[in-house]
Amino acid sequence: MEKQILILGAGYGGVKTACGLQRQDIPFALVNDQPYHQFTTLMHEVAGGRDHPDDYRIALQDLIDPRVGKIRIGTVSAIDWKGRRVQVDGAPLEYDVLVVALGSETEFFGIPGLQKYSVQLWGFDSALDIRRRMVELVKKATAEHPVNVIVGGGGLTGVELTGELADWIPHLSRQYGVHPEHIHLILIEAMETIVPMLDVELQRRARQVLEQKGVQVRTGTKVAEVKEGQVLFDDHPPLSYSLFIWTGGVRGNRLLGESGFPVDRKGRVPVDPVFHPKGMSDVFVIGDCAAFPGPDGRPLPPTAQLATQMGDHLAQNIGLLLKGRPLNAFHPHLRGTLASLGRGQGIGEVGNWKLAGGTARFLKEANKARYLWSIGGWKTFSRKRGQIRWA
Ligand code: NAD
């Protein structure tokens, strides 16, 4: 009898698994809460007012061939891995092989008021929300009532978003006849440097580029509490905000822990070299909700690069599984990190190379092209290439 393969989540890991199975003509069902795959790593561009939001998502029906894959739009509310079924919008779905690729969610660290008063850059809808709020705020900015946009968390997400907003503000100001000095953009980071995961020279460069764009960068400043219109810090006076965007970290999707999967302190499921959680031979966990050990034994950071490689690898392994052959261990090929700092600049580490300026940004655009091609060939590339800016 045909095995029922069920993929939960149409992010980078889930979509890559689905596309890989499709190429092998292996039937599957894909469950997602939205009818589209969003390019999550580019949401700062949507929030920062680049032209066509629809360039940043693709309908699942344009990716999945209905002869091979069934799409089910709904929210997964529980995974019964002992009974081999999941609950989707209250209805059970049975499986023989389960792929969990449900991604991560915002980490609030229990900071009082943070979840209630902040907005997060979390997917397409929240990115559009930030975009709309920015327009409304800029329209109202005056010398007496300047607008304070605070981004909390100077990791890669915070830095990419801040760079994008900083480039957009002068355009918005011109459009609405507002003086750009009446809009303050502030990036807050608890550590002594922004992008602490990058090389020191790149940290310095990121700060310099953002400051040149008019961003106030405040490091060594830890968000301790958020109230309506005000953010409080451990050792600094409070700041008023018109919009507070939290980009301070992520954790694995909490559904995993709630469904009895073993999880680490970041809510991610430790997996073996073929992505099985301990003792679950018919379940694979990939992407941001998997804790896959790196060379030093510590879990690799959750990135789209890793999730896509995991999805490709898993699709091949499921092909082997169905043929009764042994599965291959996953060996990630981490090529480095590239981050944009607004529309014309970037920073990155590729192998031993430290990149900055236009080269890093260009490589990042090339990555976008490569990804579009990898999921849907020319058809997807030509439809969505509006997100790519070579110049
Ligand atoms: P992160 O955890 O990497 O960064 C969050 C930042 O917020 C940290 O620098 C942290 O010190 C700071 N922070 C935490 N609590 C704070 C507080 N109370 N006050 C002030 N600052 C605080 O989270 P992220 O940037 O969302 O990234 C999540 C994952 O996604 C990472 O693995 C990252 O590498 C990856 N990512 C990659 C890219 C890229 O490759 N271009 C882009 C975005 C995200």
Residues whose N, C-alpha, C, O or C-beta is under 5 A from the ligand:
A	BS01	NAD	G152 G153 G154 G155 L156 T157 G158 I188 E189 A190 M191 T221 K222 V223 T247 G248 G249 V250 P301 P302 T303 T337 L338 A339
